[in-house]
Amino acid sequence: MRTTLDPKLLYHLHIIFESGSLSAAAEMLSVSQPTLSRTASTLEAQVGRQLMVRGRNGVVLTEAGILLAKQGRKIASDLKQADDILNALKSDNPPTIRLGVGPLLAHAAMNDFVTGMMQAGRRASFDVQIGAARQLVSDLLHGHLDIAVMTTPTNMRVEHLRSLHVADDHIGLFAGPKSPFVGRNSPVTRDALASANWMAIDAAFGPTSSHENMLRKLDFPYVVPAIQFNMNIQGLVSALAISDALCFLPARLTRLMTKHTGVEEIPLAIKSEARQTAIWHAADADLNSKLAETIRECRSFLTRRLADAGG
């Protein structure tokens, strides 16, 4: 017989995971700690696995517990959206727009966009979520986001979603100011790249453009990165600006972020992978006038901002 899990229990598990203890979670949920303990035990009985380990410093979720807590996070997101809509209806204010954005675009442009909207007094509020393209697409499809701004392959298509093209881009090879490749006009050789220091970043622009795959596509020898960043664009840019390292990054956005730092794009003998910056949304987004207006304003802002980075 198939087991159906109570969404409330998954939501409570998410709160336990976020708070790190049953007592803190109970306070957040306005329930007693024994009640929350029984809730956790009920969920463990349904699943047939231990979901958390209790200790003196709180609770730690098991692998199975973390997987279920992630589902609880989606339920929490839906509840928050419902609360936002309810509060907006009561106060005659527009609901919060859930905006997903890739880490590179957040750092290069979108943080400034939402800040500018606030300072301009626009009647819109934002819930900004940073994530990899694959996660943002999934959240759009499941209704957890209203808009996603991403750098994606130019031929990418997703059923039930639409994309609004903003600017063309490509994956470029960038070098820190201390690199011997800076200032050279001729393409770099395979042997020279093999002895260079490298940095890499996960989930910035999709698995097809990862460090390993880019080296393979360009027929360069594989080199283990000296530093591997995970979604930490600001950390990578800061490290690249004071080093001799090389890194694959979306070219237009990287030029925008590294102005006056000495970081340069290195010419490649082989054409690199094409990319586009685009605004993604559900197919029926035009039916929501406030959302459609925000998409237009976002595109206009990005077009101006990315024009500063050149072609």
C-alpha positions, 0 to 999 in steps of 0.5 A: 500500500502506498504511503502518503506523507502529510505535507505539514510533517514535511514542513515541520521537518524543514523547520527542524533542519533550518533551526538545528534543534527541536526546541528552536523549531518548536518556538518557531512553529508555536508548538510544544517540544513534545508535540514536535517530537511526536511529529518527528516520530510519526514521520520516521514511522511512516518513512521507515527510516531514522530521519534525525540524530539527537545530541547535546547540541541539537539535532542533525538530519540523516541523508533521508531526513535532508531529502524530505526536508528539501520537500518541506522547504518547497512547502514553506515557500508555497506557504510564504507565497500564500501569506504574501498574497493574503497580506497583499489583498488585505492591504491592497499592495501587490504580492511579492515577486519571486525572482530567481537569478544565477550567481554571476548575474546576481553579482553583476547586475540583478542585486542593483536592479532590485535595489534600484526598484526599491529606491525608485519607490516602485510598488513591487517587493521581491523575494530573491533566490540565488541558484544554478540554472537547473534548479531555477528552471525546476522552481519555475516549472513547479511554481516556486518562482515567477521569473528567473534570470539566467545565462543559458545555452542559446538553443535551450528550450523548456516546455511550458516556459518562455524566455526573453532574450537579453544579450548574446554571450559566450564562455571565455577564458579569463586570466588574473593580472599576474598571469603571463598570458595577460597582454598576449594577442596570440592564442594560448597553447595546450602545453602552456595551459597544462602548467598554469594555475586554475580556478573553477566554479560549480553551478554558475552556468550549467554542467555542460560548461563546467571546468572539466567539460570546457577543457575537453571541448577545447582539447586542452589537457585536464588540470585540477583547479587549485581552488574550486568555488561553489556558487561563490562568485564574489570570492572567485572574482576577488581571488582572480583579481590578485592572482595568476590563475585562469578560469572559464566564465561567461565573457560579457558578465565577467568583463562587467564584474572585473573592470579595472582589476587587470583581469583579461579574457585570453584569446582562444584558437577554437571558438568557445561555447555560445551563451545567452542572457535571458529572462525566463518565466511561465507561459502565462506571465503576460496575464499578470500585469504587474509581473509583465511590467517587471519583466519589461523593466528587468529586460530594459535594465539588463540591456543597458547594464550589459551594453557596458560590457561590450559584445 
